[in-house]
């Protein structure tokens, strides 16, 4: 466990909804389904390094669960255009609904 994770847990407490979700949801399995979304992951070429797909998906989930617009999620996370493109890519690949169903299950 990283220092950041330990510090976050101590600040928000063990009963925080996001901490509890982290124990319920198999993020490793979800992360595997998100591999290869970015062309650079497949061929190693082009553009700047993409954001971590699992972190992007978690940001999309937070927006969905809390009725936040993409700009409402910004801070030290990807900008609204990046989040929108990522979500659209998941839809295009036809895995968005599948992932949501799995997470909500």
N, C-alpha and C positions, 0 to 999 in steps of 0.2 A: 504494500500500500504506500502511495506517495505521501510526501509531507503535506502537499496541498489537500489530498483526500482526507488525511487525518485532521487537519485544521478545519476543513469544511464540516466534517462530522461533529467536531467539538462545538462549533458555532451554531449549527442548526439543530443539533440534538438527534438522538436515535429515532425518534418518532416522526421526524419530518417525512412528508409524503414522498419526496424524491428519494430519500434514503431507503424507505420501505420498498419503493418501486424497483430500486437497484437490486434488491434481494429477490424480488418476485420475477422480474423479467430476465430472460437469458440473453443479455446484451452480446455475448460472444457469438451466439447463434445468429442473432440479427446482423451483427457486423460481418459475418461470413457471407450473408446474402447481399450485402452492399459492396462487396469486393468487385472491382472491375468496372465500376460505374464511370469513372473518369478514364478517358483515353490514355492519359499518361501512366495510369496504373498498369495498363495492358502493354503499351509499347515503349514506355519510358521517354517518350519524345514530347516536345512542345510545351509552351507556356510555363507559367509559374506553377509551383507545387500546389496541388489542390488541397482544400481543407479535408480533414479526416471525415469520411463518409458517415461514420457512426455518430460523431459529434454533430454533424449537419442534420442527420435524421432526428436526433434528440432535440435540436433547436426547433425543427419543424413540428415535432410532437408538442413541445411546450407552447408554441404558438397556437396549435390546434386546441389543446386542452384549456388554455387560458384566454381564448379569443383575442389573441394579439395579432396585429398586422405584422408583416415582415419588418417594417421600420420599428415597430414596437419591441422587437427582439434585439435590436442593435445595442451595441455597447462594445465589448471586446469580443464580439462574435462577427461572423461574416456579414457583409452589408445586405440590404434587402434584395438586390438584384441577384446576388449569389445564392441566397436562400430560395428565391423564386425559381431560378434555373435548376437548382438541385431538385426541388420538389417536382418540377415539370419533367426532369429526366427520369425520376422514379415512376411517374405516371406513364411516360413514353415507353419505359421498359416493362410496364405492366406489373410492377412489384409493389407499388405504393399501397393499394388496397389490401393486398396480401399481408404486407408488413403491419398495417394498421389493425387488421383482423387478428393477427397473431398477438400483437401487443395488448390489445383490448381483451383478448381471451384470457 
